[in-house]
């Protein structure tokens, strides 16, 4: 999916909450959000209310390894940025409000701790992140760009830093960084604003270095109350030092042989220390540790044994004694300006958050009670209705309230089918849009049992672990074949159109963990294989054509980590988890070599070099021939013969590709369904990605090809069958049509047997399946093609529009939407997501708006609206500004597209079967294809168009007034401005209309603020085209809309410039439309 296109995810979580084994905890500065990172690499945002109630809001995806540390990354109160780091060296900067990834980078080293540090240069405040970890220095990183600026280095005995603290000095302008190395040496660096100003010149060495003999240091913290003492916690004891000269003031041993994992100051005279089994102890410090008392430092210089011991004050214990996989993470945070809480927050391996509110007054000896405790699973269980899974209605087990878990999934976009493998070994094939409509929207489909019509394949004895549809990866495979692997060691080939089992491979001795497709350039025999990996550390090449295993590479000693291909040498390269690499010959099945160490890494890297085999081998044919002879590799010798022909082809292709490179490419799937797992043991979570641009293009393509179905042009045909990029010549399509005409009858019979249900409704779906079964067959018959494609695309549009529309704000419009336009109301809160940079994604958890709903629940008026659905449709526009922008752009551009189409309603014969039996696909019945409009078609047409126009107008202009500004997060101006010149005309018009509406809404003061905020980023030189002078003149010439025309006129000028760029990028067809838009906007004004 292109980064530029407008893609919106919708998530179906299912009943079981994702595994969230917490590895890091952070409370944001405003005390409203708790952030937890987990060992699987996800980050969870939890809303914390004033009375300490916790509700999980969103899950952030993007890291590929365990999260090691979290830190705040911004000091200003209006921006809530945090930074996260993972074991693989990735760092991400996130916006907590909407889960957007602002910036990300990958370093070669792993951080184990990050501290945010802000200093002021003149009147400019800058943020820095001080990172330490598995490297012998402290890296200073810019908090906005995540670039490493300079490092703090040790002269004396450099070592890994185990923990660090920043001491802010109010008296001088110097701040000190105090760190403890792994060998127990305390190091001090002085950071001044001058140093922070200089960048990357030379490293900064430490000011002093002193061994304080603290091995296994867990944490170090500075007392913010007295500004004089440091607390150092080691695994077996903890100590308090004087921050002035680092002399020992007090020491405490561990209780009952437990291991300490960290600690902090609760007040000037109390510290809290926590253990690895989740208990926390509060100690009262002796007077010799308190700067305020007379006996301060009276113990300095005595041996550790003779110091006055601290007194245990109270114990905070976990209420539930459940066994944990790994030690819980505990952190102490003390509050913010509005309400001063001292909170101890603990996250454990079961995804549970425990919170203790520590007050200063209690002098009781016994433990404090836990204030709040909630796990992700509990939050899921509380919801009513419970969060929907993608095929819950088909997976019900008698006498159980839990549906069957989906353990593997694959989506086939060409047919709109979702294939789900379940824990009992059955595989369900179901139309994706239909099953999503059942889960999310209310309508008559809720009453039908077993809807939508589906097919179940039974063959595996137990859980299905992986599914693969090879034709989607490469067109060389037969498109009937679906491959599944299970816990029962077997790999099965299925025919998805007839539902029969074609072959079972039982070659592995462990459960199948992965199914892969070999690259295009392999030998002809391997090209028709798929590669299977099993948990007994074996790899097989299974030929789909010969129905046999042509190679089994076993004897690996460790689990298989990665599989690489070296087709030019006919090698399969297997990397194992211990770092060893095995090189196998695919043709003979012989083990060529097994290597370890640096050679292994080099071999794996060499497989990544994306050199096409043909070009590579031609560069030195003599060497290649010699290699082929010495290795006696038949495949390599065969390759040599083909190469002469291949160069010619490669050169031709390359020249052709370079011409095409300038044109914008459209992805042609308006809906993609992706299954994600946070952990291998979890059932699948399904994310539906709606590509708005592709959906608009599909709707318009079908609209264009509908009226004269007899005369379909080859261009339209290629577009409609989804192959706009790769579509071959029209003649091949015709030849294929003749072949498929013969196959068609048998397929038709097979499908009829499997799909005919008692209910008449299935007739339509059956026809749909038959026409979806082969693109070539569809292409050969133009009439059913348009009817069917219309169905799939309109279904997608129906699902998407119904989820996006803000229900319950305008009763009249809601009626029109339900009765005329055929949209459906959601019956549960729809969990949307947000895609941001580099494929990072935030997904809202079900019940993200629980806190908001509690408030509105009291004043929900009785009547037609049910209290359960109160706030169901309105939720999404109050989540965050970025989400609002994406949603409004999508709904307005789609409503405008549907308005421009004829008969664009989701009710009627073109959507579902009418009372009459539909004709056989072979009889051309054009009135049916168009949806046989009723007699007063013009009136109905008008009403439909008016409905879409009202829908667009409401979302564009009226939302802030209808929702109220407290519930409405306005769209982001910069996101709209970025789409002012979008390649998709409808999205562009929606962005322009929204931007102008928003500029009018914020009035003069808001516009001035926006200009002031962005002014520093403008180039320094004056340009006579885009200069304030011009916009001022424009302002005088257009007196109609005085308050909006300043910024508009300015953007108008920019748009002229952009049009010129557009022409250069070979988008000539669009320019005329752009000009037309400008004219229409000026007329409107």
SVG drawing of the C-alpha trace seen along z (x, -y; Angstrom):
<svg xmlns="http://www.w3.org/2000/svg" viewBox="-43 -46 84 84">
<polyline fill="none" stroke="black" stroke-width="0.4" points="0.0,0.0 1.5,-3.3 2.4,-5.7 0.6,-8.5 -2.7,-6.8 -5.6,-7.2 -5.8,-3.9 -8.0,-3.3 -7.8,-0.2 -10.8,1.3 -10.1,4.0 -12.1,7.0 -10.4,8.0 -12.3,11.1 -13.2,12.2 -9.7,13.0 -7.5,10.0 -4.0,9.9 -1.1,11.2 0.6,8.2 3.6,9.3 4.6,5.9 8.3,5.0 8.2,1.2 5.9,-1.3 5.5,-5.1 3.0,-7.7 2.7,-10.8 3.3,-14.2 -0.3,-15.2 -1.1,-12.0 -3.8,-11.1 -2.2,-8.2 -0.2,-5.2 2.0,-3.7 3.1,-0.1 5.6,1.7 5.5,5.5 7.9,8.3 6.2,8.9 6.9,5.3 3.5,3.6 2.8,0.6 -0.5,0.1 -2.0,-3.2 -4.3,-3.2 -6.5,-6.2 -6.2,-7.0 -9.0,-9.0 -8.8,-11.5 -10.2,-8.9 -7.6,-6.4 -9.8,-4.3 -8.0,-2.7 -9.3,-1.9 -7.2,-0.5 -7.4,-2.8 -5.1,-1.7 -2.4,0.7 0.6,-0.6 2.3,1.7 5.7,1.1 8.5,2.5 9.7,6.0 11.4,6.9 10.8,6.6 10.4,3.0 13.3,2.3 12.5,-1.3 10.0,-4.1 10.6,-7.8 8.8,-11.1 10.1,-13.1 8.6,-16.5 8.3,-18.9 5.5,-21.2 2.0,-20.4 0.2,-20.7 2.2,-17.9 2.3,-14.4 5.3,-12.7 7.0,-9.6 9.9,-7.6 10.3,-3.9 13.3,-1.6 13.4,2.1 16.0,4.9 16.7,4.7 17.9,1.1 14.7,-0.5 13.6,-3.9 10.2,-5.4 8.8,-8.8 5.0,-8.5 2.2,-11.0 0.3,-9.6 -2.9,-11.5 -3.6,-9.6 -0.9,-6.9 0.8,-8.4 4.5,-7.6 6.2,-10.9 9.7,-9.7 11.6,-6.4 15.1,-5.2 17.2,-2.1 20.6,-2.2 23.1,0.6 23.0,0.8 20.3,1.7 19.2,-0.9 18.2,0.3 17.4,-3.2 16.4,-6.6 16.1,-9.8 14.6,-13.0 16.6,-16.2 15.5,-19.7 17.8,-22.7 17.3,-26.2 19.6,-28.0 18.7,-31.7 14.9,-31.6 14.7,-28.4 14.1,-25.2 15.5,-22.0 14.9,-18.4 17.5,-15.7 17.3,-12.0 20.2,-10.5 20.4,-6.8 22.5,-4.1 22.6,-0.4 24.7,2.3 27.6,0.0 30.2,-1.8 29.0,-5.4 25.9,-7.5 24.4,-8.7 22.8,-12.1 20.0,-12.0 17.9,-14.9 14.3,-14.4 12.6,-15.5 14.7,-14.0 16.2,-11.0 19.6,-11.8 22.7,-11.0 24.3,-14.4 27.3,-13.5 28.3,-11.0 29.5,-11.1 32.5,-8.8 34.6,-7.3 38.4,-7.8 38.9,-5.5 37.7,-1.9 35.0,-2.4 32.1,0.2 28.4,0.6 26.3,-1.8 23.8,0.1 21.8,-3.0 21.9,-6.8 20.3,-9.8 20.3,-13.5 20.8,-16.0 19.4,-19.4 21.1,-22.2 19.1,-25.3 22.1,-27.3 24.4,-27.0 23.7,-26.5 25.4,-23.1 23.5,-19.9 25.3,-16.7 24.8,-13.2 25.5,-10.5 25.9,-7.0 26.9,-3.7 28.8,-1.2 28.3,2.5 31.5,2.9 30.2,0.6 32.1,-2.6 30.3,-5.9 30.9,-8.4 29.9,-12.0 29.6,-14.2 28.8,-17.9 26.5,-19.0 26.3,-22.8 24.3,-24.7 27.6,-25.5 28.3,-21.7 24.7,-21.1 25.1,-23.8 28.2,-22.2 27.5,-19.1 29.5,-16.1 32.9,-17.8 34.7,-15.6 33.4,-13.3 32.9,-14.6 34.9,-12.9 33.7,-12.4 34.5,-14.9 35.2,-12.3 35.1,-8.6 34.9,-6.8 34.4,-3.1 31.6,-2.8 31.5,1.0 27.8,1.4 27.6,4.5 24.4,5.5 23.1,2.0 19.3,1.9 18.4,-1.8 19.8,-5.1 17.5,-8.0 18.1,-11.6 15.9,-13.0 13.9,-15.8 12.7,-16.8 16.0,-17.5 18.2,-17.8 21.0,-16.3 20.8,-12.6 21.1,-9.7 19.5,-6.3 21.3,-3.4 19.5,0.0 21.5,3.2 20.1,6.7 21.0,7.6 21.1,4.2 20.3,0.5 22.3,-2.5 21.8,-6.3 24.7,-8.5 25.3,-12.2 24.9,-13.9 27.7,-16.4 30.7,-14.1 29.1,-10.7 29.9,-9.4 27.8,-6.6 25.0,-7.7 22.9,-4.6 22.5,-1.0 19.7,1.6 19.9,5.3 17.3,7.3 14.4,8.9 14.3,12.7 16.8,13.2 14.7,11.5 16.1,9.6 15.6,5.9 14.7,4.5 14.5,0.8 13.5,-2.1 12.7,-5.8 12.2,-8.5 8.6,-8.9 9.3,-11.9 12.4,-13.5 12.6,-10.8 11.0,-7.8 12.2,-5.5 10.2,-2.8 12.1,0.3 10.5,3.1 11.4,6.7 11.2,9.0 8.2,10.9 6.1,7.7 6.3,6.7 7.3,3.1 8.7,2.0 8.6,-1.6 11.5,-2.5 11.9,-5.4 15.5,-6.8 17.5,-7.5 18.2,-11.1 21.8,-10.9 20.4,-10.8 18.3,-13.9 19.9,-17.3 17.3,-19.0 18.3,-17.2 21.3,-18.1 22.9,-14.6 23.1,-14.8 26.3,-13.0 27.1,-11.8 27.7,-8.3 30.0,-9.2 33.2,-7.2 31.9,-4.3 31.9,-0.7 28.7,0.5 27.8,2.7 27.9,-0.1 25.5,-2.4 22.1,-3.1 19.7,-0.8 16.5,-2.2 13.1,-1.1 10.7,0.8 7.6,-1.4 5.0,0.6 4.7,3.3 2.7,3.1 1.8,6.6 0.1,8.1 -3.5,9.3 -3.5,12.1 -0.8,14.7 -1.0,15.9 2.2,17.3 4.0,15.0 6.2,15.9 8.7,13.1 9.2,10.5 6.7,7.6 7.8,4.1 7.3,1.6 7.8,-2.2 7.0,-5.1 5.6,-8.4 4.6,-11.5 1.9,-13.7 1.4,-16.8 0.1,-20.3 -3.7,-19.7 -3.9,-16.8 -0.9,-15.6 -0.9,-11.8 2.0,-9.6 1.4,-6.4 3.2,-3.1 2.4,-1.4 3.2,2.2 2.7,4.2 3.0,7.9 3.3,10.7 -0.5,11.3 -1.1,7.8 -2.3,6.6 -1.8,3.1 -1.8,2.7 -1.8,-0.8 -1.2,-1.9 -1.9,-5.4 0.8,-6.2 -0.2,-9.0 2.2,-10.7 0.0,-10.6 -0.3,-6.8 2.0,-5.8 0.5,-2.4 2.7,0.7 0.4,2.9 0.3,2.9 -1.5,0.3 -4.5,1.6 -4.2,1.7 -6.2,-1.2 -6.8,0.2 -6.1,3.5 -7.1,4.3 -5.9,6.6 -6.6,6.3 -8.7,9.5 -10.8,8.1 -11.4,4.9 -12.5,7.1 -14.8,9.2 -16.6,6.1 -17.8,5.0 -21.3,5.5 -21.7,6.6 -18.4,8.4 -15.8,7.6 -16.5,9.4 -14.2,11.7 -14.3,12.0 -16.3,15.3 -17.7,15.6 -21.2,16.3 -19.9,19.4 -17.7,20.6 -20.1,21.1 -19.6,24.3 -22.7,25.9 -22.6,25.6 -19.8,23.0 -19.9,19.3 -16.4,19.0 -16.4,19.4 -13.7,21.5 -10.5,19.6 -9.1,18.6 -5.5,19.6 -4.4,18.8 -5.9,16.7 -5.3,15.6 -7.2,13.2 -7.8,13.6 -8.4,10.1 -9.2,11.2 -12.4,13.0 -13.0,11.0 -12.8,14.2 -11.3,14.7 -9.9,18.1 -9.8,18.9 -8.2,21.9 -9.5,22.8 -8.2,24.6 -10.3,27.7 -8.6,28.2 -11.5,27.0 -11.0,24.2 -13.8,21.8 -14.0,19.8 -16.3,16.8 -16.8,13.5 -14.9,10.9 -17.2,7.9 -20.3,10.0 -18.9,11.5 -17.6,8.0 -21.1,6.5 -22.6,9.3 -20.1,8.5 -20.3,4.7 -23.7,3.5 -27.2,4.3 -29.7,5.5 -31.9,8.4 -28.7,10.5 -28.5,10.8 -31.6,13.0 -30.2,15.6 -28.3,18.5 -25.0,19.4 -25.0,16.2 -23.1,15.4 -23.0,18.6 -19.6,20.2 -17.7,23.4 -16.0,25.5 -13.0,27.7 -12.2,30.5 -9.0,32.5 -6.6,31.5 -6.9,33.4 -6.1,30.5 -5.2,26.8 -4.4,25.2 -1.1,23.3 -0.6,21.6 -2.3,20.9 -0.9,19.9 -2.6,18.9 0.3,19.2 -1.4,17.6 -1.6,14.3 2.2,14.2 3.0,15.3 0.8,15.9 2.7,19.0 0.7,21.1 -2.7,22.6 -5.3,20.2 -7.5,23.1 -4.9,24.2 -4.9,23.3 -2.2,24.7 -2.6,25.3 -0.3,26.7 -1.3,28.0 -0.2,29.2 -0.7,32.8 2.5,32.5 0.6,32.5 0.5,30.0 -2.7,30.2 -3.5,28.9 -7.1,27.8 -9.1,26.8 -11.0,23.7 -13.6,23.8 -14.7,27.4 -13.7,27.7 -12.0,31.0 -8.7,32.1 -6.1,32.6 -3.2,34.1 -1.7,34.5 2.0,34.3 3.2,36.0 7.0,35.5 7.7,33.5 8.1,34.7 6.7,31.6 4.0,29.0 4.2,26.8 5.3,23.3 5.7,21.6 4.7,21.9 6.7,19.9 6.9,19.3 10.3,19.7 11.4,16.7 10.7,16.3 14.2,17.0 14.5,20.6 14.7,23.6 11.5,24.7 10.9,27.6 11.3,25.6 9.0,22.9 6.1,25.2 6.9,26.0 6.1,24.4 8.5,24.4 7.3,25.7 9.1,25.3 8.4,27.4 9.1,27.4 11.3,30.5 13.8,28.1 13.2,29.4 12.5,27.6 10.7,29.3 10.2,28.4 6.7,29.7 5.9,29.9 2.3,28.9 2.5,30.2 4.1,33.6 2.3,34.0 5.5,35.1 8.2,33.8 11.2,33.1 13.6,32.2 13.6,32.5 16.4,30.7 16.5,32.0 19.4,32.6 19.3,28.9 20.3,28.9 18.5,25.7 15.1,24.1 15.0,22.5 15.2,18.7 15.3,17.6 15.2,19.0 17.0,17.4 17.3,18.3 20.3,18.2 18.6,19.2 21.6,18.5 23.6,21.2 20.5,23.4 21.0,23.0 18.5,22.9 20.1,21.2 18.8,22.0 19.7,19.8 19.2,21.4 18.6,19.7 22.2,20.5 23.7,18.5 24.7,21.5 23.9,21.5 23.2,24.5 23.5,24.4 21.5,27.0 21.5,27.8 17.8,27.7 18.3,29.9 20.1,32.8 19.0,32.3 22.6,32.5 24.0,30.4 26.7,28.2 28.1,26.8 27.4,25.8 29.1,22.6 29.1,20.6 30.3,17.1 31.1,14.2 31.0,16.4 27.4,17.3 26.4,13.7 28.1,12.9 26.4,15.8 22.9,14.6 23.7,11.0 24.9,12.2 21.5,13.7 19.9,10.3 21.8,8.6 18.9,8.1 20.9,8.8 18.8,10.4 20.2,13.8 20.4,13.1 22.5,10.0 24.7,11.4 25.7,14.5 26.3,12.7 28.9,10.5 31.3,13.4 30.1,16.4 33.5,18.2 33.7,18.2 30.1,19.3 30.7,22.2 33.7,23.3 31.6,23.0 28.8,25.0 31.3,27.7 33.1,28.0 29.8,28.1 28.3,30.5 25.1,28.5 22.8,29.4 20.5,26.4 23.4,24.0 24.4,25.6 20.8,25.4 20.7,21.7 23.8,21.0 22.0,22.0 19.0,19.7 21.1,16.7 21.8,15.5 18.1,15.3 17.4,13.7 19.7,10.7 17.8,9.6 14.6,9.8 15.9,8.1 17.2,5.2 13.9,4.7 12.0,5.0 14.3,2.5 13.8,-0.1 10.0,0.4 10.0,0.1 11.9,-3.2 9.2,-4.8 6.5,-3.6 8.3,-4.8 6.8,-8.3 3.2,-7.4 1.5,-7.0 0.6,-3.4 -2.7,-2.5 -3.1,0.4 -6.2,2.1 -7.6,3.7 -10.1,1.5 -10.1,3.9 -7.3,5.9 -7.7,8.2 -4.6,8.8 -4.4,11.2 -2.1,10.1 -1.0,11.9 0.7,10.2 2.0,13.6 2.3,17.0 -0.2,18.5 -2.9,15.9 -5.8,16.3 -5.8,14.0 -6.9,10.4 -8.2,9.3 -7.5,5.8 -9.5,4.6 -7.6,2.0 -9.9,-0.2 -8.0,-1.9 -10.2,-4.9 -8.5,-5.9 -8.8,-2.3 -12.4,-2.2 -13.2,-5.4 -11.4,-4.2 -13.2,-0.9 -16.6,-2.6 -15.9,-4.9 -14.5,-2.2 -17.6,-0.1 -19.8,-3.1 -18.1,-3.8 -18.4,-0.3 -22.0,0.3 -24.3,-1.5 -23.1,0.2 -22.0,3.6 -21.6,5.0 -18.9,2.6 -16.3,3.1 -12.9,1.6 -9.8,3.7 -8.6,1.0 -11.7,1.1 -11.6,4.9 -8.1,5.0 -8.8,2.4 -11.9,4.2 -10.2,7.5 -7.7,5.8 -4.7,6.2 -4.2,2.6 -0.5,2.9 0.2,6.3 -2.7,6.9 -1.6,8.8 -2.9,8.3 -6.6,8.6 -6.1,11.6 -4.7,13.8 -7.8,13.0 -9.9,14.3 -7.9,17.5 -8.2,18.1 -11.9,17.4 -12.3,20.3 -10.5,22.7 -12.4,21.6 -15.7,21.9 -15.0,25.7 -13.9,25.8 -16.8,23.6 -19.6,26.2 -17.7,28.6 -16.9,25.8 -20.5,24.7 -21.8,28.2 -19.2,28.6 -20.1,25.3 -23.8,25.9 -23.4,29.1 -21.6,27.5 -23.3,24.2 -27.0,24.9 -28.7,24.3 -32.4,24.6 -32.6,20.8 -33.1,19.1 -30.8,16.2 -27.8,18.3 -28.6,18.4 -27.1,15.0 -24.0,15.8 -23.6,19.0 -23.7,17.1 -21.2,14.6 -18.8,17.4 -19.0,18.9 -18.2,15.6 -15.4,14.9 -13.9,18.3 -11.8,17.2 -10.8,13.7 -10.2,15.0 -13.6,16.6 -15.1,13.3 -13.2,11.3 -14.7,13.5 -18.2,12.7 -18.6,8.9 -22.2,8.8 -21.9,10.8 -18.4,9.3 -19.8,5.8 -22.7,7.0 -20.5,9.0 -17.6,6.5 -20.3,3.9 -21.5,6.2 -18.1,6.6 -17.1,3.0 -20.5,1.7 -20.4,4.1 -17.1,2.7 -18.4,-0.8 -21.5,0.0 -19.5,1.5 -17.1,-1.4 -19.6,-4.3 -21.8,-2.7 -18.9,-2.5 -17.7,-6.1 -21.0,-8.0 -21.7,-10.0 -25.1,-8.4 -27.6,-10.0 -26.7,-13.6 -29.3,-14.3 -32.4,-12.1 -33.8,-13.1 -30.5,-12.3 -30.2,-9.0 -33.6,-8.0 -32.5,-8.9 -29.3,-6.9 -31.2,-3.8 -34.1,-3.9 -32.8,-5.5 -29.1,-4.9 -29.2,-1.4 -26.6,-2.1 -26.7,-0.1 -26.2,-1.3 -23.3,0.2 -24.4,2.3 -21.1,2.0 -18.3,-0.5 -16.2,-0.2 -12.4,0.0 -10.6,-2.1 -6.9,-2.4 -4.4,-5.0 -1.6,-4.2 1.4,-6.5 5.0,-6.7 6.9,-3.6 3.9,-1.2 3.6,-2.0 0.0,-1.6 -2.2,-2.3 -5.3,-0.3 -8.1,-1.4 -9.0,1.3 -12.7,2.1 -14.3,-0.1 -11.8,-2.9 -14.7,-5.4 -16.0,-3.8 -15.0,-6.9 -16.8,-9.3 -19.8,-7.1 -20.2,-7.0 -20.8,-10.8 -23.3,-10.8 -25.0,-7.7 -26.9,-9.7 -28.4,-12.1 -29.3,-9.7 -32.9,-10.6 -35.4,-7.7 -37.2,-7.1 -36.0,-5.6 -32.4,-5.6 -31.3,-2.7 -29.0,-3.4 -26.7,-0.6 -26.1,-2.3 -25.7,-5.8 -22.4,-7.1 -21.7,-4.2 -21.5,-6.2 -20.3,-9.5 -17.2,-8.1 -14.7,-8.4 -14.7,-12.2 -13.8,-12.8 -10.8,-10.5 -8.0,-12.6 -7.4,-15.2 -5.5,-12.9 -8.2,-10.3 -10.9,-13.0 -8.9,-14.2 -8.6,-10.8 -12.2,-9.9 -13.7,-13.1 -11.6,-13.0 -12.7,-9.4 -16.4,-9.9 -16.6,-13.2 -14.7,-11.9 -16.7,-8.7 -20.0,-10.5 -19.1,-12.8 -18.1,-9.8 -21.4,-8.0 -23.3,-11.2 -21.8,-11.4 -22.8,-7.8 -26.2,-6.7 -28.3,-4.7 -25.6,-4.6 -27.7,-3.1 -26.9,0.0 -30.5,1.3 -31.8,2.9 -31.4,5.8 -27.8,5.1 -27.0,5.6 -29.0,8.7 -31.4,11.1 -34.9,9.8 -38.1,11.9 -37.7,13.3 -35.2,16.0 -32.1,14.4 -31.4,15.4 -28.6,17.8 -25.4,15.8 -25.4,16.9 -28.5,15.0 -27.7,11.3 -30.3,9.4 -29.1,5.8 -31.9,4.3 -30.9,6.7 -27.3,5.6 -28.3,2.0 -30.5,2.9 -33.9,2.4 -34.9,-1.0 -38.6,-1.5 -41.0,-3.6 -40.3,-6.9 -36.6,-6.4 -35.8,-10.1 -37.4,-11.0 -35.6,-8.2 -32.3,-9.2 -32.8,-12.7 -33.4,-11.6 -30.4,-9.4 -28.1,-12.1 -29.6,-14.5 -29.0,-12.0 -25.3,-11.7 -24.9,-15.4 -26.5,-16.0 -24.2,-13.4 -21.1,-15.1 -22.3,-18.6 -23.0,-17.4 -19.6,-16.0 -17.8,-18.9 -19.5,-21.8 -22.0,-20.9 -20.1,-18.4 -18.5,-20.9 -21.9,-22.5 -23.8,-19.2 -21.2,-17.4 -20.2,-20.4 -16.6,-21.5 -15.9,-19.5 -16.6,-16.2 -15.2,-17.2 -11.5,-17.1 -11.0,-19.4 -9.1,-18.1 -5.3,-18.9 -4.7,-21.8 -1.3,-20.4 -2.7,-17.0 -5.4,-18.6 -2.9,-21.0 -0.7,-18.0 -3.6,-16.6 -4.5,-19.9 -2.8,-18.5 -3.6,-14.8 -3.4,-12.5 -7.0,-11.3 -9.4,-14.0 -12.1,-13.2 -9.8,-13.1 -8.3,-16.4 -11.7,-18.1 -12.7,-16.8 -9.4,-18.0 -9.9,-21.5 -13.5,-21.8 -12.5,-20.6 -9.5,-22.9 -11.6,-26.0 -14.4,-25.0 -11.9,-24.6 -10.2,-27.9 -13.6,-29.6 -14.4,-27.9 -11.3,-28.9 -11.9,-32.6 -9.3,-35.3 -7.6,-34.5 -7.1,-30.8 -5.8,-31.6 -3.3,-34.1 -2.2,-31.4 -1.7,-28.9 0.3,-31.3 2.5,-32.2 3.1,-28.6 4.3,-27.8 6.0,-31.0 9.5,-29.9 9.6,-27.1 9.2,-29.3 12.2,-30.0 14.0,-33.3 14.1,-34.8 11.1,-36.7 9.4,-35.2 7.2,-37.5 4.7,-34.8 4.0,-33.5 4.4,-36.6 2.1,-38.3 1.8,-41.3 0.1,-39.2 -2.4,-37.7 -3.2,-41.2 -3.9,-42.4 -6.0,-39.3 -7.9,-40.1 -8.9,-43.5 -10.0,-42.1 -12.3,-39.4 -14.7,-41.1 -17.2,-38.3 -15.6,-36.1 -13.3,-38.6 -12.5,-36.5 -11.4,-33.4 -9.8,-34.8 -6.4,-35.6 -5.1,-32.1 -7.2,-30.8 -5.7,-33.2 -2.3,-32.3 -2.9,-28.6 -4.5,-29.3 -1.2,-30.7 0.7,-27.7 -1.7,-25.5 -0.8,-27.1 2.9,-26.3 2.0,-22.8 0.1,-22.3 3.2,-23.0 5.0,-20.3 2.2,-17.9 2.6,-18.4 6.3,-17.5 5.4,-14.2 3.5,-13.1 0.0,-13.4 -1.3,-15.3 -4.7,-13.8 -5.4,-15.4 -4.4,-19.0 -7.7,-19.9 -9.6,-18.7 -7.4,-20.7 -8.1,-23.9 -11.8,-23.1 -11.7,-22.7 -10.0,-26.1 -12.6,-27.7 -15.4,-26.1 -13.9,-27.2 -13.7,-30.8 -17.3,-30.7 -18.4,-29.4 -16.7,-32.3"/>
</svg>
